[in-house]
Amino acid sequence: MSCIIIKPHFFQNFLFFGSLALFVTNFAVAFDVLTSTEPLTKDQTLVSSGENFELGFFRPGDSNKWYVGIWYKKILTSKTIVWVANRDNPLTNSSGLLKIGDDGNIQILDQAANTIWSSNLSRVGNTVAQLLDSGNFILRYTDDADPENYLWQSFDHPTDTLLPGMKLGWDAKTGLNRYLTSWKNADNPSSGDYSFVLDIHGFPECFLMNKGNKSYRSGPWNGLRFSGVPEMKASSPVMTFLFVNTKDEVYYSFELHNASLYSRLVVSYSGSLQRFTWIDDSKIWNLFWYARKDQCDAYKECGNYGVCDTNASPVCNCMQGFEPRNPQAWNLRDGSDGCVRKHKLDCGNDGFLSLHNMKLPESSSTLVVSGMSLADCETMCRKNCSCTAYANSNLTAGGSGCAIWATDLLDMRLYAADEGGQDLYVRVAASDLGTFLSI
């Protein structure tokens, strides 16, 4: 009978390298897929295939709460969180688990194995979850990677950040409404006071909301940009802005021209809408654009029929044919009560005041008719005695389409000639036709 003699140094080397291999397997090997047999713990992460994004457990600031979130993998100076799964139901310690449950859903379990967050679908069977290079965390069937067949995706459930390719708005087929909601504060990702939503009614536009109250309005999409965001240039070298309005969906999105760039739109916990771009040379997030940026960005700063102009003093003005509703407050530079007509309208004899470089009025009740000429739009407005204003609904190819307002005109703004805006035609009594006056 023969025997094998194991020398002590061989055994020690085996233990060392075996342990090292186990360590590397658990902590250093990047993978982007979560399966039913491989849950994720605090010390592990998913990393997208191109290493753009990373998903794992994190604890913000000085908080003692734990969350599952997504952040930029290659930005090492700080952990920039772009999505949080369990934002309103945190773990109280680090002993959580992210897994694919028996029913096929993505689940977060606490140390007592209670489910504190789930993708919350009906039983879906054999699934995996995957972190994509876009930052989208998706649930799909194991053998089906077709994006059209995703069962669930984080892009449909944003927190405070809009990434390239994400959609802000409605999906009519599913009834899903995608909108952004701020963090509570810098150390608390739970749902805060501010949200950024797309109102799909009438002539669609976006609102920044504060506890359900309108704080800022983008103006309606006019084919080139939101009419109240002149900084949105169709020829931007950095990004392309997209707006889709069909019977199946209405949404706003953006795409970057260079896949190596990072840009994100964020609703801050302080109530500001901010677009950041990453400057790799200086390792900082540069504030590319923000709102509200001035007094005229405040919703209804000058009330009904008032026009806000930051180049005037005071900023609130009444159009020709209108006067302050509350002269005393107006003289104290409080224009929130707006303006009223000097003379009653006479439907058959009214005229239209032509205003240029305007942010169009609030448009949730506006009638939009595609393809109509501006002349036909005027005729339609003139025949409708309730019509208070009209404008082109689409500025591409020289302008087309008709937008008609039949309500009081709210939240208007005048831009400088080189800033943007568009033409608006306001119904006034024939006796009041003339030039625009500042009061």
FENHUKA-V139302 format. One record per helix or strand. SS is the DSSP state (alpha for helix, beta for strand). FROM is the first residue (numbers start at 1). LEN is the number of residues. Records with the same first field share a line. If there is no record, write none. Layout:
SS: FROM-LEN + FROM-LEN
This chain:
alpha: 8-20 + 147-3 + 154-3 + 295-3 + 327-5 + 374-10 + 396-3 + 430-3
beta: 33-3 + 38-1 + 40-1 + 45-3 + 53-6 + 66-7 + 81-4 + 91-1 + 97-4 + 106-4 + 115-4 + 127-5 + 137-5 + 152-2 + 161-3 + 168-4 + 176-3 + 180-6 + 188-12 + 205-6 + 213-9 + 226-1 + 239-7 + 249-8 + 263-5 + 273-7 + 284-8 + 306-3 + 316-3 + 322-3 + 339-3 + 351-9 + 367-3 + 389-3 + 394-1 + 400-1 + 402-4 + 412-3 + 422-7
